[in-house]
Amino acid sequence: MPIAVLNHELWFPPVEEATADGLLALGGDLSAERLLLAYRSGIFPWFNEDEPLLWWCPNPRCVLFPNELYVSKSMNHLLKKNAFTITINKAFEEVIHHCGETRKKQEGTWITDDIIDAYSELHRLGYAVSVEAWNNNQLAGGLYGIRMGNLFFGESMFSKESNASKYAFIRYVQQLLQEGVVLIDCQVFTPHLESLGARMIDRDLFLKMVKENAE
């Protein structure tokens, strides 16, 4: 089945039309309306700088249930020491820029200027959230993602100091659990996410939870 090519119209094909690796569509734009429709549909953008806009909905899906968060002994030690100061939405633009720089050094980045502009708009609209880890008033690490209802869609994280982003993530997951968040979308499996308690679930279950809990 050919990949759907999006235009200015606001739509996505049924997720069942995604390829085996989860690619659903290409093209379209990064307007706030399209991005919000994507997240409410269990879809996310992910592409390299030299590629067209690519939209994904893989099966199975990597997620973290907040009550399954795993904290290692070494991280628990840092948490007890209050090794970093955590803030929410204090430095969104700094966080997303640092995430882009970190990815570029590693394997290229999808966090282009257009992505930064698009998610900064979602931040202004109250959907995109940044979490910052500070050490002596210096930004040591952080992450950003999309909060919708009782769901959090993780996008990217960075560290300038060892364990800073992991510390920020753990603290934020603990807060989300207290706030009633039932699912954190991790999008794509990595051993790092698995070490924090993330696991794969069937796409149908994921989409059901998105439909029931997104706002």
Phi and psi restraints in degrees (value plus and minus 20) as a CYANA .aco file:
   2 PRO   PHI     -86.5   -46.5
   2 PRO   PSI     130.7   170.7
   3 ILE   PHI     -93.2   -53.2
   3 ILE   PSI     113.6   153.6
   4 ALA   PHI     -84.8   -44.8
   4 ALA   PSI     118.7   158.7
   5 VAL   PHI    -128.8   -88.8
   5 VAL   PSI      99.2   139.2
   6 LEU   PHI    -106.4   -66.4
   6 LEU   PSI     133.1   173.1
   7 ASN   PHI    -145.4  -105.4
   7 ASN   PSI    -166.6  -126.6
   8 HIS   PHI     -96.2   -56.2
   8 HIS   PSI     -35.8     4.2
   9 GLU   PHI     -91.3   -51.3
   9 GLU   PSI     124.1   164.1
  10 LEU   PHI    -110.6   -70.6
  10 LEU   PSI      73.8   113.8
  11 TRP   PHI    -181.4  -141.4
  11 TRP   PSI     143.4   183.4
  12 PHE   PHI    -156.3  -116.3
  12 PHE   PSI     129.1   169.1
  13 PRO   PHI     -90.4   -50.4
  13 PRO   PSI     144.1   184.1
  14 PRO   PHI     -77.6   -37.6
  14 PRO   PSI     120.2   160.2
  15 VAL   PHI     -84.1   -44.1
  15 VAL   PSI     -40.8    -0.8
  16 GLU   PHI     -84.9   -44.9
  16 GLU   PSI     -35.0     5.0
  17 GLU   PHI    -106.4   -66.4
  17 GLU   PSI     -19.8    20.2
  18 ALA   PHI     -85.3   -45.3
  18 ALA   PSI     131.5   171.5
  19 THR   PHI     -90.7   -50.7
  19 THR   PSI     155.8   195.8
  20 ALA   PHI     -79.6   -39.6
  20 ALA   PSI     -51.1   -11.1
  21 ASP   PHI    -112.6   -72.6
  21 ASP   PSI     -16.6    23.4
  22 GLY   PHI      82.7   122.7
  22 GLY   PSI     -22.1    17.9
  23 LEU   PHI     -90.4   -50.4
  23 LEU   PSI     106.3   146.3
  24 LEU   PHI    -129.1   -89.1
  24 LEU   PSI     -61.3   -21.3
  25 ALA   PHI    -180.3  -140.3
  25 ALA   PSI     146.5   186.5
  26 LEU   PHI    -156.6  -116.6
  26 LEU   PSI     138.3   178.3
  27 GLY   PHI      70.0   110.0
  27 GLY   PSI    -179.3  -139.3
  28 GLY   PHI      63.3   103.3
  28 GLY   PSI    -167.0  -127.0
  29 ASP   PHI    -169.1  -129.1
  29 ASP   PSI     159.5   199.5
  30 LEU   PHI    -131.9   -91.9
  30 LEU   PSI      13.9    53.9
  31 SER   PHI     -84.3   -44.3
  31 SER   PSI     135.5   175.5
  32 ALA   PHI     -79.1   -39.1
  32 ALA   PSI     -58.6   -18.6
  33 GLU   PHI     -83.3   -43.3
  33 GLU   PSI     -63.1   -23.1
  34 ARG   PHI     -91.0   -51.0
  34 ARG   PSI     -60.7   -20.7
  35 LEU   PHI     -83.1   -43.1
  35 LEU   PSI     -62.3   -22.3
  36 LEU   PHI     -86.3   -46.3
  36 LEU   PSI     -59.1   -19.1
  37 LEU   PHI     -82.3   -42.3
  37 LEU   PSI     -60.8   -20.8
  38 ALA   PHI     -79.6   -39.6
  38 ALA   PSI     -71.7   -31.7
  39 TYR   PHI     -83.5   -43.5
  39 TYR   PSI     -58.9   -18.9
  40 ARG   PHI     -87.2   -47.2
  40 ARG   PSI     -37.1     2.9
  41 SER   PHI    -123.3   -83.3
  41 SER   PSI     -14.6    25.4
  42 GLY   PHI      56.8    96.8
  42 GLY   PSI       2.0    42.0
  43 ILE   PHI    -132.8   -92.8
  43 ILE   PSI     127.2   167.2
  44 PHE   PHI    -160.8  -120.8
  44 PHE   PSI     132.7   172.7
  45 PRO   PHI    -106.7   -66.7
  45 PRO   PSI     123.2   163.2
  46 TRP   PHI    -181.9  -141.9
  46 TRP   PSI      95.6   135.6
  47 PHE   PHI    -180.6  -140.6
  47 PHE   PSI     138.3   178.3
  48 ASN   PHI    -107.6   -67.6
  48 ASN   PSI     146.4   186.4
  49 GLU   PHI     -78.1   -38.1
  49 GLU   PSI     -52.6   -12.6
  50 ASP   PHI    -117.4   -77.4
  50 ASP   PSI      -4.9    35.1
  51 GLU   PHI    -133.6   -93.6
  51 GLU   PSI     139.6   179.6
  52 PRO   PHI     -89.7   -49.7
  52 PRO   PSI     149.3   189.3
  53 LEU   PHI     -79.8   -39.8
  53 LEU   PSI     105.2   145.2
  54 LEU   PHI    -138.1   -98.1
  54 LEU   PSI     117.8   157.8
  55 TRP   PHI    -138.6   -98.6
  55 TRP   PSI     116.0   156.0
  56 TRP   PHI    -148.0  -108.0
  56 TRP   PSI     129.2   169.2
  57 CYS   PHI    -171.8  -131.8
  57 CYS   PSI      57.6    97.6
  58 PRO   PHI     -92.0   -52.0
  58 PRO   PSI     136.7   176.7
  59 ASN   PHI    -156.1  -116.1
  59 ASN   PSI      99.3   139.3
  60 PRO   PHI     -96.2   -56.2
  60 PRO   PSI     157.4   197.4
  61 ARG   PHI    -136.0   -96.0
  61 ARG   PSI     118.2   158.2
  62 CYS   PHI    -105.9   -65.9
  62 CYS   PSI     101.4   141.4
  63 VAL   PHI    -157.5  -117.5
  63 VAL   PSI     144.5   184.5
  64 LEU   PHI    -147.4  -107.4
  64 LEU   PSI     102.4   142.4
  65 PHE   PHI    -102.1   -62.1
  65 PHE   PSI     103.0   143.0
  66 PRO   PHI     -71.9   -31.9
  66 PRO   PSI     -53.7   -13.7
  67 ASN   PHI     -97.9   -57.9
  67 ASN   PSI     -21.3    18.7
  68 GLU   PHI    -127.0   -87.0
  68 GLU   PSI     -10.2    29.8
  69 LEU   PHI     -75.9   -35.9
  69 LEU   PSI     110.7   150.7
  70 TYR   PHI    -126.2   -86.2
  70 TYR   PSI     106.8   146.8
  71 VAL   PHI    -135.5   -95.5
  71 VAL   PSI      98.0   138.0
  72 SER   PHI     -91.0   -51.0
  72 SER   PSI     145.6   185.6
  73 LYS   PHI     -80.9   -40.9
  73 LYS   PSI     -60.9   -20.9
  74 SER   PHI     -86.2   -46.2
  74 SER   PSI     -59.9   -19.9
  75 MET   PHI     -90.8   -50.8
  75 MET   PSI     -56.7   -16.7
  76 ASN   PHI     -81.4   -41.4
  76 ASN   PSI     -55.6   -15.6
  77 HIS   PHI     -83.2   -43.2
  77 HIS   PSI     -63.7   -23.7
  78 LEU   PHI     -85.9   -45.9
  78 LEU   PSI     -58.1   -18.1
  79 LEU   PHI     -84.3   -44.3
  79 LEU   PSI     -61.6   -21.6
  80 LYS   PHI     -85.8   -45.8
  80 LYS   PSI     -50.7   -10.7
  81 LYS   PHI    -101.6   -61.6
  81 LYS   PSI     -27.6    12.4
  82 ASN   PHI      31.4    71.4
  82 ASN   PSI      33.8    73.8
  83 ALA   PHI     -81.0   -41.0
  83 ALA   PSI     -50.7   -10.7
  84 PHE   PHI    -150.4  -110.4
  84 PHE   PSI     133.7   173.7
  85 THR   PHI    -114.5   -74.5
  85 THR   PSI     109.0   149.0
  86 ILE   PHI    -126.0   -86.0
  86 ILE   PSI     113.7   153.7
  87 THR   PHI    -149.2  -109.2
  87 THR   PSI     141.0   181.0
  88 ILE   PHI    -139.1   -99.1
  88 ILE   PSI     107.5   147.5
  89 ASN   PHI      39.9    79.9
  89 ASN   PSI      10.4    50.4
  90 LYS   PHI    -109.4   -69.4
  90 LYS   PSI     -47.4    -7.4
  91 ALA   PHI    -166.8  -126.8
  91 ALA   PSI      37.4    77.4
  92 PHE   PHI     -78.1   -38.1
  92 PHE   PSI     -70.2   -30.2
  93 GLU   PHI     -84.4   -44.4
  93 GLU   PSI     -57.4   -17.4
  94 GLU   PHI     -81.9   -41.9
  94 GLU   PSI     -63.7   -23.7
  95 VAL   PHI     -83.2   -43.2
  95 VAL   PSI     -68.8   -28.8
  96 ILE   PHI     -87.9   -47.9
  96 ILE   PSI     -54.7   -14.7
  97 HIS   PHI     -85.2   -45.2
  97 HIS   PSI     -62.8   -22.8
  98 HIS   PHI     -85.3   -45.3
  98 HIS   PSI     -57.6   -17.6
  99 CYS   PHI     -81.1   -41.1
  99 CYS   PSI     -62.0   -22.0
 100 GLY   PHI     -84.7   -44.7
 100 GLY   PSI     -61.8   -21.8
 101 GLU   PHI     -85.4   -45.4
 101 GLU   PSI     -60.6   -20.6
 102 THR   PHI     -83.3   -43.3
 102 THR   PSI     -66.2   -26.2
 103 ARG   PHI     -85.1   -45.1
 103 ARG   PSI     -57.1   -17.1
 104 LYS   PHI     -83.1   -43.1
 104 LYS   PSI     -58.3   -18.3
 105 LYS   PHI     -89.5   -49.5
 105 LYS   PSI     -48.8    -8.8
 106 GLN   PHI    -105.1   -65.1
 106 GLN   PSI     -82.5   -42.5
 107 GLU   PHI    -169.6  -129.6
 107 GLU   PSI      10.4    50.4
 108 GLY   PHI      66.7   106.7
 108 GLY   PSI     146.2   186.2
 109 THR   PHI    -157.9  -117.9
 109 THR   PSI     125.1   165.1
 110 TRP   PHI    -112.3   -72.3
 110 TRP   PSI     -25.3    14.7
 111 ILE   PHI    -105.7   -65.7
 111 ILE   PSI      52.8    92.8
 112 THR   PHI    -101.4   -61.4
 112 THR   PSI     156.4   196.4
 113 ASP   PHI     -79.6   -39.6
 113 ASP   PSI     -56.8   -16.8
 114 ASP   PHI     -85.9   -45.9
 114 ASP   PSI     -59.5   -19.5
 115 ILE   PHI     -84.3   -44.3
 115 ILE   PSI     -64.6   -24.6
 116 ILE   PHI     -80.0   -40.0
 116 ILE   PSI     -64.6   -24.6
 117 ASP   PHI     -83.0   -43.0
 117 ASP   PSI     -63.7   -23.7
 118 ALA   PHI     -84.9   -44.9
 118 ALA   PSI     -64.9   -24.9
 119 TYR   PHI     -97.3   -57.3
 119 TYR   PSI     -45.2    -5.2
 120 SER   PHI     -86.1   -46.1
 120 SER   PSI     -55.8   -15.8
 121 GLU   PHI     -86.2   -46.2
 121 GLU   PSI     -61.7   -21.7
 122 LEU   PHI     -83.4   -43.4
 122 LEU   PSI     -52.8   -12.8
 123 HIS   PHI     -85.0   -45.0
 123 HIS   PSI     -64.5   -24.5
 124 ARG   PHI     -83.2   -43.2
 124 ARG   PSI     -49.8    -9.8
 125 LEU   PHI    -103.4   -63.4
 125 LEU   PSI     -24.8    15.2
 126 GLY   PHI      73.9   113.9
 126 GLY   PSI      -9.3    30.7
 127 TYR   PHI    -121.2   -81.2
 127 TYR   PSI     -65.1   -25.1
 128 ALA   PHI    -100.8   -60.8
 128 ALA   PSI     113.2   153.2
 129 VAL   PHI    -144.2  -104.2
 129 VAL   PSI     119.9   159.9
 130 SER   PHI    -136.0   -96.0
 130 SER   PSI     126.0   166.0
 131 VAL   PHI    -143.1  -103.1
 131 VAL   PSI     107.2   147.2
 132 GLU   PHI    -135.7   -95.7
 132 GLU   PSI     120.3   160.3
 133 ALA   PHI    -131.3   -91.3
 133 ALA   PSI     104.2   144.2
 134 TRP   PHI    -135.2   -95.2
 134 TRP   PSI     126.3   166.3
 135 ASN   PHI    -154.2  -114.2
 135 ASN   PSI      95.6   135.6
 136 ASN   PHI      33.5    73.5
 136 ASN   PSI      25.4    65.4
 137 ASN   PHI      45.4    85.4
 137 ASN   PSI      -5.3    34.7
 138 GLN   PHI    -131.1   -91.1
 138 GLN   PSI     117.5   157.5
 139 LEU   PHI     -89.3   -49.3
 139 LEU   PSI      95.3   135.3
 140 ALA   PHI    -120.9   -80.9
 140 ALA   PSI     -40.4    -0.4
 141 GLY   PHI     154.7   194.7
 141 GLY   PSI     155.9   195.9
 142 GLY   PHI     151.1   191.1
 142 GLY   PSI    -193.5  -153.5
 143 LEU   PHI    -175.6  -135.6
 143 LEU   PSI     144.8   184.8
 144 TYR   PHI    -163.5  -123.5
 144 TYR   PSI     140.2   180.2
 145 GLY   PHI    -192.9  -152.9
 145 GLY   PSI    -189.3  -149.3
 146 ILE   PHI    -134.7   -94.7
 146 ILE   PSI     108.6   148.6
 147 ARG   PHI    -125.3   -85.3
 147 ARG   PSI     103.2   143.2
 148 MET   PHI    -155.1  -115.1
 148 MET   PSI      94.6   134.6
 149 GLY   PHI      34.5    74.5
 149 GLY   PSI    -145.4  -105.4
 150 ASN   PHI    -119.9   -79.9
 150 ASN   PSI      13.9    53.9
 151 LEU   PHI    -149.1  -109.1
 151 LEU   PSI     129.1   169.1
 152 PHE   PHI    -150.3  -110.3
 152 PHE   PSI     107.9   147.9
 153 PHE   PHI    -124.6   -84.6
 153 PHE   PSI      84.9   124.9
 154 GLY   PHI     -92.7   -52.7
 154 GLY   PSI     118.9   158.9
 155 GLU   PHI    -132.2   -92.2
 155 GLU   PSI     -76.9   -36.9
 156 SER   PHI    -181.2  -141.2
 156 SER   PSI     141.5   181.5
 157 MET   PHI    -163.6  -123.6
 157 MET   PSI     143.6   183.6
 158 PHE   PHI    -167.8  -127.8
 158 PHE   PSI     138.6   178.6
 159 SER   PHI    -157.5  -117.5
 159 SER   PSI     112.5   152.5
 160 LYS   PHI    -117.8   -77.8
 160 LYS   PSI     -43.2    -3.2
 161 GLU   PHI    -143.8  -103.8
 161 GLU   PSI     129.0   169.0
 162 SER   PHI     -74.6   -34.6
 162 SER   PSI     110.8   150.8
 163 ASN   PHI      52.1    92.1
 163 ASN   PSI     -16.2    23.8
 164 ALA   PHI     -86.0   -46.0
 164 ALA   PSI     -64.8   -24.8
 165 SER   PHI     -90.4   -50.4
 165 SER   PSI     -57.2   -17.2
 166 LYS   PHI     -84.4   -44.4
 166 LYS   PSI     -60.9   -20.9
 167 TYR   PHI     -80.5   -40.5
 167 TYR   PSI     -67.0   -27.0
 168 ALA   PHI     -81.5   -41.5
 168 ALA   PSI     -61.6   -21.6
 169 PHE   PHI     -83.8   -43.8
 169 PHE   PSI     -66.9   -26.9
 170 ILE   PHI     -81.5   -41.5
 170 ILE   PSI     -67.0   -27.0
 171 ARG   PHI     -81.2   -41.2
 171 ARG   PSI     -59.5   -19.5
 172 TYR   PHI     -90.9   -50.9
 172 TYR   PSI     -59.8   -19.8
 173 VAL   PHI     -81.5   -41.5
 173 VAL   PSI     -61.0   -21.0
 174 GLN   PHI     -81.1   -41.1
 174 GLN   PSI     -59.4   -19.4
 175 GLN   PHI     -88.1   -48.1
 175 GLN   PSI     -63.3   -23.3
 176 LEU   PHI     -81.2   -41.2
 176 LEU   PSI     -58.3   -18.3
 177 LEU   PHI     -79.8   -39.8
 177 LEU   PSI     -63.3   -23.3
 178 GLN   PHI     -85.9   -45.9
 178 GLN   PSI     -49.3    -9.3
 179 GLU   PHI    -105.8   -65.8
 179 GLU   PSI     -21.8    18.2
 180 GLY   PHI      73.2   113.2
 180 GLY   PSI     -10.3    29.7
 181 VAL   PHI     -87.4   -47.4
 181 VAL   PSI     113.1   153.1
 182 VAL   PHI    -123.7   -83.7
 182 VAL   PSI     -36.5     3.5
 183 LEU   PHI    -173.9  -133.9
 183 LEU   PSI     118.3   158.3
 184 ILE   PHI    -136.9   -96.9
 184 ILE   PSI      99.5   139.5
 185 ASP   PHI    -102.0   -62.0
 185 ASP   PSI     100.4   140.4
 186 CYS   PHI    -120.9   -80.9
 186 CYS   PSI     -23.3    16.7
 187 GLN   PHI      47.4    87.4
 187 GLN   PSI     -93.5   -53.5
 188 VAL   PHI    -141.5  -101.5
 188 VAL   PSI     114.3   154.3
 189 PHE   PHI     -83.5   -43.5
 189 PHE   PSI     115.8   155.8
 190 THR   PHI    -160.2  -120.2
 190 THR   PSI     131.8   171.8
 191 PRO   PHI     -77.9   -37.9
 191 PRO   PSI     -53.4   -13.4
 192 HIS   PHI     -81.9   -41.9
 192 HIS   PSI     -65.8   -25.8
 193 LEU   PHI     -86.4   -46.4
 193 LEU   PSI     -59.1   -19.1
 194 GLU   PHI     -81.0   -41.0
 194 GLU   PSI     -56.4   -16.4
 195 SER   PHI     -86.2   -46.2
 195 SER   PSI     -37.9     2.1
 196 LEU   PHI    -116.2   -76.2
 196 LEU   PSI     -20.9    19.1
 197 GLY   PHI      91.1   131.1
 197 GLY   PSI     -19.5    20.5
 198 ALA   PHI     -89.8   -49.8
 198 ALA   PSI     131.0   171.0
 199 ARG   PHI    -170.1  -130.1
 199 ARG   PSI     149.0   189.0
 200 MET   PHI    -111.0   -71.0
 200 MET   PSI     117.6   157.6
 201 ILE   PHI    -150.5  -110.5
 201 ILE   PSI     140.8   180.8
 202 ASP   PHI     -83.4   -43.4
 202 ASP   PSI     121.2   161.2
 203 ARG   PHI     -79.2   -39.2
 203 ARG   PSI     -58.1   -18.1
 204 ASP   PHI     -80.4   -40.4
 204 ASP   PSI     -60.9   -20.9
 205 LEU   PHI     -85.9   -45.9
 205 LEU   PSI     -63.1   -23.1
 206 PHE   PHI     -78.6   -38.6
 206 PHE   PSI     -68.5   -28.5
 207 LEU   PHI     -84.3   -44.3
 207 LEU   PSI     -55.0   -15.0
 208 LYS   PHI     -83.1   -43.1
 208 LYS   PSI     -63.6   -23.6
 209 MET   PHI     -88.4   -48.4
 209 MET   PSI     -56.4   -16.4
 210 VAL   PHI     -83.1   -43.1
 210 VAL   PSI     -67.5   -27.5
 211 LYS   PHI     -80.8   -40.8
 211 LYS   PSI     -56.5   -16.5
 212 GLU   PHI    -100.3   -60.3
 212 GLU   PSI     -41.9    -1.9
 213 ASN   PHI    -142.9  -102.9
 213 ASN   PSI     -30.0    10.0
 214 ALA   PHI    -100.4   -60.4
 214 ALA   PSI     131.9   171.9
